[in-house]
Amino acid sequence: MQGVCLKLFVSEAQRHEDSLLYEWLLEQAKALGIRGGTAIRAMAGYGRHGRLHEEAFFELAGELPVEVEFLLGETEAGQLLDLLRRHQLRLCYAMTAAEYGITE
C-alpha cells in the first residue's frame, strides 16, 4: 500500500484531557479508524530548545522524548492533524511518503 508515515514527538509525561498525551494520541487515532500506531520511548534526544534529555539517574522523570508513529493514508493523516489543531495541540511532526504492507 502507498501512504505516509506520520511521526509525532511528545514528552513522556505530557498530558492532554487527563491522559498521557501519547496514550491520548493512540486512542484518538483508533477512534478515527486508523489501524495501528506505536509509541516509542527514546533513550535520548533534544528539541528546538537544544536541551539534551537522556535516561540517567539525575534526569527529571517524564522528560524523555516519545515518538508516536502511524502508517496510514494521506486522508487519515490529514484527519489526525486536523484533530490536533482543533484541540490546539502544538506538536512537532514529520510526515514522509511510505510503502507498507504485510509480508507473506
N, CA, C and O atoms as a printed pandas DataFrame, in Angstrom:
     atom_number atom_name residue_name chain_id  residue_number  x_coord  y_coord  z_coord
0              1         N          MET        A               1    0.839   -1.181    0.000
1              2        CA          MET        A               1    0.000    0.000    0.000
2              3         C          MET        A               1    0.881    1.240    0.000
3              4         O          MET        A               1    1.992    1.231    0.529
4              5         N          GLN        A               2    0.377    2.284   -0.590
5              6        CA          GLN        A               2    1.073    3.566   -0.597
6              7         C          GLN        A               2    0.389    4.488    0.403
7              8         O          GLN        A               2   -0.838    4.504    0.498
8              9         N          GLY        A               3    1.160    5.238    1.129
9             10        CA          GLY        A               3    0.611    6.174    2.099
10            11         C          GLY        A               3    1.710    7.037    2.657
11            12         O          GLY        A               3    2.644    7.422    1.953
12            13         N          VAL        A               4    1.585    7.339    3.943
13            14        CA          VAL        A               4    2.573    8.178    4.611
14            15         C          VAL        A               4    2.922    7.577    5.967
15            16         O          VAL        A               4    2.164    6.797    6.542
16            17         N          CYS        A               5    4.081    7.962    6.450
17            18        CA          CYS        A               5    4.495    7.676    7.818
18            19         C          CYS        A               5    4.410    9.005    8.555
19            20         O          CYS        A               5    5.138    9.946    8.236
20            21         N          LEU        A               6    3.523    9.082    9.540
21            22        CA          LEU        A               6    3.333   10.293   10.334
22            23         C          LEU        A               6    3.925   10.053   11.711
23            24         O          LEU        A               6    3.503    9.140   12.419
24            25         N          LYS        A               7    4.898   10.865   12.093
25            26        CA          LYS        A               7    5.547   10.768   13.391
26            27         C          LYS        A               7    5.252   12.038   14.175
27            28         O          LYS        A               7    5.429   13.147   13.672
28            29         N          LEU        A               8    4.802   11.865   15.404
29            30        CA          LEU        A               8    4.543   12.978   16.318
30            31         C          LEU        A               8    5.500   12.843   17.494
31            32         O          LEU        A               8    5.769   11.735   17.957
32            33         N          PHE        A               9    6.014   13.969   17.976
33            34        CA          PHE        A               9    7.010   13.944   19.039
34            35         C          PHE        A               9    6.470   14.652   20.278
35            36         O          PHE        A               9    6.068   15.814   20.214
36            37         N          VAL        A              10    6.463   13.934   21.413
37            38        CA          VAL        A              10    5.944   14.464   22.676
38            39         C          VAL        A              10    6.912   14.095   23.792
39            40         O          VAL        A              10    7.854   13.333   23.574
40            41         N          SER        A              11    6.683   14.632   24.983
41            42        CA          SER        A              11    7.418   14.216   26.173
42            43         C          SER        A              11    6.637   13.125   26.867
43            44         O          SER        A              11    5.407   13.108   26.813
44            45         N          GLU        A              12    7.345   12.202   27.526
45            46        CA          GLU        A              12    6.665   11.039   28.090
46            47         C          GLU        A              12    5.627   11.390   29.143
47            48         O          GLU        A              12    4.661   10.643   29.298
48            49         N          ALA        A              13    5.777   12.485   29.873
49            50        CA          ALA        A              13    4.814   12.839   30.918
50            51         C          ALA        A              13    3.807   13.899   30.470
51            52         O          ALA        A              13    2.944   14.303   31.251
52            53         N          GLN        A              14    3.911   14.348   29.226
53            54        CA          GLN        A              14    2.999   15.379   28.708
54            55         C          GLN        A              14    1.573   14.840   28.717
55            56         O          GLN        A              14    1.336   13.695   28.333
56            57         N          ARG        A              15    0.624   15.666   29.156
57            58        CA          ARG        A              15   -0.759   15.228   29.315
58            59         C          ARG        A              15   -1.714   16.077   28.481
59            60         O          ARG        A              15   -1.428   17.225   28.139
60            61         N          HIS        A              16   -2.864   15.468   28.165
61            62        CA          HIS        A              16   -3.967   16.157   27.495
62            63         C          HIS        A              16   -5.250   15.467   27.912
63            64         O          HIS        A              16   -5.357   14.243   27.831
64            65         N          GLU        A              17   -6.226   16.248   28.358
65            66        CA          GLU        A              17   -7.518   15.714   28.791
66            67         C          GLU        A              17   -7.367   14.557   29.771
67            68         O          GLU        A              17   -7.959   13.496   29.572
68            69         N          ASP        A              18   -6.589   14.749   30.817
69            70        CA          ASP        A              18   -6.402   13.776   31.901
70            71         C          ASP        A              18   -5.752   12.468   31.463
71            72         O          ASP        A              18   -5.847   11.475   32.184
72            73         N          SER        A              19   -5.105   12.437   30.319
73            74        CA          SER        A              19   -4.403   11.242   29.841
74            75         C          SER        A              19   -2.985   11.627   29.454
75            76         O          SER        A              19   -2.706   12.781   29.131
76            77         N          LEU        A              20   -2.097   10.645   29.489
77            78        CA          LEU        A              20   -0.778   10.882   28.905
78            79         C          LEU        A              20   -0.990   11.160   27.420
79            80         O          LEU        A              20   -1.779   10.480   26.763
80            81         N          LEU        A              21   -0.293   12.149   26.900
81            82        CA          LEU        A              21   -0.544   12.591   25.531
82            83         C          LEU        A              21   -0.326   11.477   24.509
83            84         O          LEU        A              21   -1.100   11.355   23.559
84            85         N          TYR        A              22    0.712   10.665   24.689
85            86        CA          TYR        A              22    0.934    9.600   23.709
86            87         C          TYR        A              22   -0.200    8.578   23.740
87            88         O          TYR        A              22   -0.558    8.026   22.700
88            89         N          GLU        A              23   -0.773    8.318   24.924
89            90        CA          GLU        A              23   -1.924    7.414   25.007
90            91         C          GLU        A              23   -3.152    8.051   24.362
91            92         O          GLU        A              23   -3.907    7.381   23.657
92            93         N          TRP        A              24   -3.349    9.349   24.608
93            94        CA          TRP        A              24   -4.477   10.068   24.018
94            95         C          TRP        A              24   -4.378   10.030   22.494
95            96         O          TRP        A              24   -5.379    9.809   21.813
96            97         N          LEU        A              25   -3.178   10.244   21.958
97            98        CA          LEU        A              25   -2.981   10.212   20.503
98            99         C          LEU        A              25   -3.346    8.848   19.924
99           100         O          LEU        A              25   -4.026    8.765   18.901
100          101         N          LEU        A              26   -2.898    7.786   20.575
101          102        CA          LEU        A              26   -3.220    6.443   20.100
102          103         C          LEU        A              26   -4.720    6.183   20.156
103          104         O          LEU        A              26   -5.282    5.609   19.223
104          105         N          GLU        A              27   -5.373    6.598   21.232
105          106        CA          GLU        A              27   -6.823    6.395   21.359
106          107         C          GLU        A              27   -7.597    7.193   20.311
107          108         O          GLU        A              27   -8.561    6.686   19.735
108          109         N          GLN        A              28   -7.189    8.419   20.063
109          110        CA          GLN        A              28   -7.869    9.237   19.063
110          111         C          GLN        A              28   -7.698    8.656   17.666
111          112         O          GLN        A              28   -8.640    8.645   16.874
112          113         N          ALA        A              29   -6.492    8.173   17.365
113          114        CA          ALA        A              29   -6.243    7.559   16.064
114          115         C          ALA        A              29   -7.113    6.314   15.896
115          116         O          ALA        A              29   -7.682    6.087   14.828
116          117         N          LYS        A              30   -7.210    5.520   16.945
117          118        CA          LYS        A              30   -8.050    4.323   16.901
118          119         C          LYS        A              30   -9.507    4.699   16.647
119          120         O          LYS        A              30  -10.190    4.046   15.858
120          121         N          ALA        A              31   -9.984    5.754   17.316
121          122        CA          ALA        A              31  -11.362    6.215   17.132
122          123         C          ALA        A              31  -11.608    6.714   15.705
123          124         O          ALA        A              31  -12.732    6.635   15.209
124          125         N          LEU        A              32  -10.569    7.223   15.046
125          126        CA          LEU        A              32  -10.682    7.680   13.655
126          127         C          LEU        A              32  -10.638    6.517   12.664
127          128         O          LEU        A              32  -10.826    6.714   11.463
128          129         N          GLY        A              33  -10.391    5.317   13.162
129          130        CA          GLY        A              33  -10.322    4.157   12.281
130          131         C          GLY        A              33   -8.936    3.849   11.764
131          132         O          GLY        A              33   -8.784    2.998   10.886
132          133         N          ILE        A              34   -7.928    4.513   12.281
133          134        CA          ILE        A              34   -6.545    4.235   11.887
134          135         C          ILE        A              34   -6.170    2.883   12.480
135          136         O          ILE        A              34   -6.359    2.652   13.674
136          137         N          ARG        A              35   -5.643    1.999   11.655
137          138        CA          ARG        A              35   -5.486    0.594   12.029
138          139         C          ARG        A              35   -4.381    0.284   13.016
139          140         O          ARG        A              35   -4.382   -0.794   13.609
140          141         N          GLY        A              36   -3.447    1.181   13.210
141          142        CA          GLY        A              36   -2.372    0.894   14.153
142          143         C          GLY        A              36   -1.480    2.086   14.377
143          144         O          GLY        A              36   -1.367    2.972   13.530
144          145         N          GLY        A              37   -0.850    2.093   15.528
145          146        CA          GLY        A              37    0.085    3.149   15.881
146          147         C          GLY        A              37    1.021    2.620   16.951
147          148         O          GLY        A              37    0.710    1.642   17.629
148          149         N          THR        A              38    2.155    3.259   17.100
149          150        CA          THR        A              38    3.161    2.828   18.056
150          151         C          THR        A              38    3.730    4.036   18.778
151          152         O          THR        A              38    4.010    5.064   18.161
152          153         N          ALA        A              39    3.899    3.909   20.086
153          154        CA          ALA        A              39    4.593    4.927   20.875
154          155         C          ALA        A              39    5.945    4.343   21.274
155          156         O          ALA        A              39    6.020    3.265   21.864
156          157         N          ILE        A              40    7.005    5.066   20.944
157          158        CA          ILE        A              40    8.370    4.597   21.187
158          159         C          ILE        A              40    9.075    5.592   22.100
159          160         O          ILE        A              40    9.215    6.765   21.755
160          161         N          ARG        A              41    9.516    5.125   23.260
161          162        CA          ARG        A              41   10.233    5.978   24.222
162          163         C          ARG        A              41   11.710    6.021   23.830
163          164         O          ARG        A              41   12.335    4.986   23.597
164          165         N          ALA        A              42   12.242    7.210   23.763
165          166        CA          ALA        A              42   13.627    7.402   23.324
166          167         C          ALA        A              42   14.619    7.194   24.468
167          168         O          ALA        A              42   14.280    7.333   25.643
168          169         N          MET        A              43   15.835    6.863   24.093
169          170        CA          MET        A              43   16.928    6.780   25.058
170          171         C          MET        A              43   17.494    8.172   25.328
171          172         O          MET        A              43   17.940    8.470   26.436
172          173         N          ALA        A              44   17.468    9.011   24.307
173          174        CA          ALA        A              44   17.995   10.368   24.429
174          175         C          ALA        A              44   17.442   11.199   23.282
175          176         O          ALA        A              44   17.000   10.664   22.265
176          177         N          GLY        A              45   17.471   12.513   23.461
177          178        CA          GLY        A              45   17.044   13.404   22.397
178          179         C          GLY        A              45   17.061   14.846   22.847
179          180         O          GLY        A              45   17.184   15.139   24.036
180          181         N          TYR        A              46   16.934   15.753   21.877
181          182        CA          TYR        A              46   16.792   17.172   22.182
182          183         C          TYR        A              46   15.841   17.779   21.174
183          184         O          TYR        A              46   15.685   17.274   20.062
184          185         N          GLY        A              47   15.212   18.857   21.571
185          186        CA          GLY        A              47   14.245   19.524   20.709
186          187         C          GLY        A              47   14.706   20.912   20.337
187          188         O          GLY        A              47   15.897   21.220   20.361
188          189         N          ARG        A              48   13.738   21.746   19.991
189          190        CA          ARG        A              48   14.052   23.072   19.472
190          191         C          ARG        A              48   14.761   23.973   20.482
191          192         O          ARG        A              48   15.380   24.965   20.096
192          193         N          HIS        A              49   14.677   23.637   21.777
193          194        CA          HIS        A              49   15.345   24.448   22.797
194          195         C          HIS        A              49   16.798   24.019   23.016
195          196         O          HIS        A              49   17.547   24.692   23.725
196          197         N          GLY        A              50   17.196   22.890   22.402
197          198        CA          GLY        A              50   18.581   22.456   22.455
198          199         C          GLY        A              50   18.993   21.752   23.730
199          200         O          GLY        A              50   20.167   21.417   23.887
200          201         N          ARG        A              51   18.069   21.516   24.644
201          202        CA          ARG        A              51   18.407   20.852   25.905
202          203         C          ARG        A              51   18.382   19.343   25.698
203          204         O          ARG        A              51   17.372   18.796   25.256
204          205         N          LEU        A              52   19.482   18.666   26.011
205          206        CA          LEU        A              52   19.583   17.225   25.842
206          207         C          LEU        A              52   18.870   16.515   26.986
207          208         O          LEU        A              52   19.100   16.814   28.158
208          209         N          HIS        A              53   18.008   15.579   26.634
209          210        CA          HIS        A              53   17.328   14.727   27.606
210          211         C          HIS        A              53   17.814   13.317   27.349
211          212         O          HIS        A              53   17.748   12.822   26.223
212          213         N          GLU        A              54   18.304   12.668   28.400
213          214        CA          GLU        A              54   18.725   11.287   28.247
214          215         C          GLU        A              54   18.454   10.531   29.522
215          216         O          GLU        A              54   18.392   11.105   30.610
216          217         N          GLU        A              55   18.294    9.225   29.368
217          218        CA          GLU        A              55   17.986    8.397   30.521
218          219         C          GLU        A              55   19.225    8.299   31.398
219          220         O          GLU        A              55   20.248    7.743   30.997
220          221         N          ALA        A              56   19.115    8.840   32.585
221          222        CA          ALA        A              56   20.207    8.805   33.551
222          223         C          ALA        A              56   19.602    8.959   34.937
223          224         O          ALA        A              56   18.435    9.326   35.079
224          225         N          PHE        A              57   20.380    8.686   35.925
225          226        CA          PHE        A              57   19.902    8.746   37.302
226          227         C          PHE        A              57   19.344   10.119   37.651
227          228         O          PHE        A              57   18.337   10.218   38.353
228          229         N          PHE        A              58   19.989   11.180   37.167
229          230        CA          PHE        A              58   19.598   12.535   37.547
230          231         C          PHE        A              58   18.570   13.166   36.607
231          232         O          PHE        A              58   18.115   14.282   36.857
232          233         N          GLU        A              59   18.202   12.474   35.540
233          234        CA          GLU        A              59   17.219   13.040   34.599
234          235         C          GLU        A              59   15.868   13.188   35.285
235          236         O          GLU        A              59   15.431   12.299   36.016
236          237         N          LEU        A              60   15.219   14.308   35.046
237          238        CA          LEU        A              60   13.886   14.511   35.600
238          239         C          LEU        A              60   12.911   13.533   34.980
239          240         O          LEU        A              60   12.907   13.332   33.765
240          241         N          ALA        A              61   12.091   12.931   35.810
241          242        CA          ALA        A              61   11.113   11.959   35.329
242          243         C          ALA        A              61   10.175   12.626   34.331
243          244         O          ALA        A              61    9.754   13.767   34.525
244          245         N          GLY        A              62    9.859   11.914   33.281
245          246        CA          GLY        A              62    8.880   12.391   32.322
246          247         C          GLY        A              62    9.402   13.316   31.253
247          248         O          GLY        A              62    8.604   13.880   30.505
248          249         N          GLU        A              63   10.705   13.502   31.143
249          250        CA          GLU        A              63   11.226   14.428   30.152
250          251         C          GLU        A              63   11.804   13.755   28.920
251          252         O          GLU        A              63   12.251   14.441   28.001
252          253         N          LEU        A              64   11.806   12.437   28.879
253          254        CA          LEU        A              64   12.332   11.770   27.691
254          255         C          LEU        A              64   11.356   11.895   26.530
255          256         O          LEU        A              64   10.143   11.906   26.736
256          257         N          PRO        A              65   11.876   11.988   25.323
257          258        CA          PRO        A              65   11.004   12.094   24.157
258          259         C          PRO        A              65   10.278   10.771   23.878
259          260         O          PRO        A              65   10.806    9.688   24.131
260          261         N          VAL        A              66    9.071   10.891   23.357
261          262        CA          VAL        A              66    8.308    9.746   22.877
262          263         C          VAL        A              66    7.892   10.062   21.445
263          264         O          VAL        A              66    7.362   11.137   21.163
264          265         N          GLU        A              67    8.137    9.117   20.551
265          266        CA          GLU        A              67    7.719    9.248   19.157
266          267         C          GLU        A              67    6.468    8.394   18.980
267          268         O          GLU        A              67    6.473    7.201   19.285
268          269         N          VAL        A              68    5.412    9.004   18.491
269          270        CA          VAL        A              68    4.179    8.282   18.208
270          271         C          VAL        A              68    4.069    8.206   16.689
271          272         O          VAL        A              68    4.010    9.232   16.012
272          273         N          GLU        A              69    4.042    6.979   16.157
273          274        CA          GLU        A              69    4.174    6.774   14.718
274          275         C          GLU        A              69    2.977    6.020   14.159
275          276         O          GLU        A              69    2.462    5.086   14.774
276          277         N          PHE        A              70    2.549    6.451   12.974
277          278        CA          PHE        A              70    1.440    5.821   12.270
278          279         C          PHE        A              70    1.811    5.623   10.810
279          280         O          PHE        A              70    2.440    6.493   10.207
280          281         N          LEU        A              71    1.428    4.486   10.234
281          282        CA          LEU        A              71    1.475    4.255    8.795
282          283         C          LEU        A              71    0.036    4.298    8.330
283          284         O          LEU        A              71   -0.782    3.492    8.772
284          285         N          LEU        A              72   -0.288    5.238    7.433
285          286        CA          LEU        A              72   -1.686    5.468    7.096
286          287         C          LEU        A              72   -1.802    6.188    5.763
287          288         O          LEU        A              72   -0.801    6.590    5.169
288          289         N          GLY        A              73   -3.030    6.344    5.304
289          290        CA          GLY        A              73   -3.272    7.081    4.078
290          291         C          GLY        A              73   -3.177    8.584    4.311
291          292         O          GLY        A              73   -3.279    9.052    5.445
292          293         N          GLU        A              74   -2.983    9.328    3.242
293          294        CA          GLU        A              74   -2.864   10.791    3.357
294          295         C          GLU        A              74   -4.131   11.409    3.933
295          296         O          GLU        A              74   -4.053   12.366    4.704
296          297         N          THR        A              75   -5.295   10.878    3.572
297          298        CA          THR        A              75   -6.554   11.403    4.099
298          299         C          THR        A              75   -6.631   11.206    5.603
299          300         O          THR        A              75   -7.029   12.115    6.331
300          301         N          GLU        A              76   -6.249   10.009    6.077
301          302        CA          GLU        A              76   -6.261    9.732    7.520
302          303         C          GLU        A              76   -5.272   10.631    8.257
303          304         O          GLU        A              76   -5.563   11.124    9.347
304          305         N          ALA        A              77   -4.105   10.839    7.658
305          306        CA          ALA        A              77   -3.104   11.721    8.273
306          307         C          ALA        A              77   -3.664   13.133    8.410
307          308         O          ALA        A              77   -3.488   13.778    9.444
308          309         N          GLY        A              78   -4.337   13.611    7.366
309          310        CA          GLY        A              78   -4.957   14.934    7.416
310          311         C          GLY        A              78   -6.014   15.024    8.498
311          312         O          GLY        A              78   -6.108   16.038    9.190
312          313         N          GLN        A              79   -6.817   13.971    8.654
313          314        CA          GLN        A              79   -7.845   13.962    9.703
314          315         C          GLN        A              79   -7.216   14.035   11.080
315          316         O          GLN        A              79   -7.705   14.756   11.949
316          317         N          LEU        A              80   -6.127   13.287   11.289
317          318        CA          LEU        A              80   -5.464   13.294   12.590
318          319         C          LEU        A              80   -4.830   14.657   12.874
319          320         O          LEU        A              80   -4.930   15.165   13.991
320          321         N          LEU        A              81   -4.185   15.247   11.880
321          322        CA          LEU        A              81   -3.590   16.576   12.074
322          323         C          LEU        A              81   -4.672   17.633   12.320
323          324         O          LEU        A              81   -4.476   18.537   13.132
324          325         N          ASP        A              82   -5.798   17.526   11.633
325          326        CA          ASP        A              82   -6.916   18.448   11.876
326          327         C          ASP        A              82   -7.423   18.324   13.312
327          328         O          ASP        A              82   -7.744   19.327   13.948
328          329         N          LEU        A              83   -7.495   17.093   13.820
329          330        CA          LEU        A              83   -7.928   16.869   15.200
330          331         C          LEU        A              83   -6.981   17.560   16.179
331          332         O          LEU        A              83   -7.424   18.174   17.150
332          333         N          LEU        A              84   -5.688   17.458   15.924
333          334        CA          LEU        A              84   -4.702   18.106   16.793
334          335         C          LEU        A              84   -4.882   19.619   16.781
335          336         O          LEU        A              84   -4.764   20.271   17.819
336          337         N          ARG        A              85   -5.167   20.174   15.612
337          338        CA          ARG        A              85   -5.393   21.625   15.505
338          339         C          ARG        A              85   -6.650   22.036   16.276
339          340         O          ARG        A              85   -6.653   23.057   16.964
340          341         N          ARG        A              86   -7.712   21.242   16.158
341          342        CA          ARG        A              86   -8.957   21.550   16.880
342          343         C          ARG        A              86   -8.757   21.522   18.390
343          344         O          ARG        A              86   -9.402   22.272   19.123
344          345         N          HIS        A              87   -7.857   20.652   18.853
345          346        CA          HIS        A              87   -7.556   20.570   20.287
346          347         C          HIS        A              87   -6.443   21.539   20.683
347          348         O          HIS        A              87   -5.987   21.532   21.826
348          349         N          GLN        A              88   -6.014   22.357   19.751
349          350        CA          GLN        A              88   -4.979   23.371   19.959
350          351         C          GLN        A              88   -3.690   22.776   20.523
351          352         O          GLN        A              88   -3.049   23.357   21.399
352          353         N          LEU        A              89   -3.327   21.604   20.000
353          354        CA          LEU        A              89   -2.074   20.960   20.375
354          355         C          LEU        A              89   -1.003   21.355   19.370
355          356         O          LEU        A              89   -1.148   21.121   18.170
356          357         N          ARG        A              90    0.068   21.952   19.864
357          358        CA          ARG        A              90    1.196   22.339   19.013
358          359         C          ARG        A              90    2.283   21.285   19.186
359          360         O          ARG        A              90    3.044   21.312   20.153
360          361         N          LEU        A              91    2.344   20.365   18.241
361          362        CA          LEU        A              91    3.296   19.261   18.328
362          363         C          LEU        A              91    4.210   19.263   17.117
363          364         O          LEU        A              91    3.794   19.590   16.006
364          365         N          CYS        A              92    5.443   18.898   17.347
365          366        CA          CYS        A              92    6.375   18.701   16.243
366          367         C          CYS        A              92    6.000   17.387   15.558
367          368         O          CYS        A              92    5.720   16.391   16.224
368          369         N          TYR        A              93    5.996   17.392   14.216
369          370        CA          TYR        A              93    5.692   16.159   13.487
370          371         C          TYR        A              93    6.529   16.087   12.230
371          372         O          TYR        A              93    7.057   17.087   11.744
372          373         N          ALA        A              94    6.635   14.866   11.717
373          374        CA          ALA        A              94    7.284   14.618   10.426
374          375         C          ALA        A              94    6.386   13.680    9.645
375          376         O          ALA        A              94    5.853   12.715   10.194
376          377         N          MET        A              95    6.219   13.965    8.358
377          378        CA          MET        A              95    5.403   13.105    7.515
378          379         C          MET        A              95    6.182   12.828    6.230
379          380         O          MET        A              95    6.623   13.750    5.545
380          381         N          THR        A              96    6.342   11.553    5.921
381          382        CA          THR        A              96    7.071   11.154    4.725
382          383         C          THR        A              96    6.257   10.110    3.956
383          384         O          THR        A              96    5.423    9.408    4.528
384          385         N          ALA        A              97    6.514   10.026    2.670
385          386        CA          ALA        A              97    5.867    9.005    1.847
386          387         C          ALA        A              97    6.333    7.631    2.319
387          388         O          ALA        A              97    7.486    7.453    2.713
388          389         N          ALA        A              98    5.415    6.662    2.273
389          390        CA          ALA        A              98    5.759    5.311    2.743
390          391         C          ALA        A              98    5.029    4.258    1.920
391          392         O          ALA        A              98    3.905    4.462    1.463
392          393         N          GLU        A              99    5.686    3.156    1.751
393          394        CA          GLU        A              99    5.041    1.960    1.219
394          395         C          GLU        A              99    4.999    0.973    2.374
395          396         O          GLU        A              99    6.004    0.748    3.049
396          397         N          TYR        A             100    3.820    0.380    2.598
397          398        CA          TYR        A             100    3.698   -0.551    3.713
398          399         C          TYR        A             100    2.763   -1.689    3.345
399          400         O          TYR        A             100    1.957   -1.577    2.420
400          401         N          GLY        A             101    2.880   -2.767    4.069
401          402        CA          GLY        A             101    2.050   -3.937    3.822
402          403         C          GLY        A             101    2.381   -5.023    4.813
403          404         O          GLY        A             101    3.009   -4.773    5.842
404          405         N          ILE        A             102    1.958   -6.224    4.503
405          406        CA          ILE        A             102    2.216   -7.389    5.350
406          407         C          ILE        A             102    2.945   -8.414    4.507
407          408         O          ILE        A             102    2.528   -8.719    3.390
408          409         N          THR        A             103    4.027   -8.943    5.036
409          410        CA          THR        A             103    4.785   -9.949    4.292
410          411         C          THR        A             103    4.015  -11.269    4.269
411          412         O          THR        A             103    3.254  -11.570    5.188
412          413         N          GLU        A             104    4.218  -12.035    3.230
413          414        CA          GLU        A             104    3.536  -13.329    3.110
414          415         C          GLU        A             104    4.553  -14.442    3.008
415          416         O          GLU        A             104    4.181  -15.610    2.900
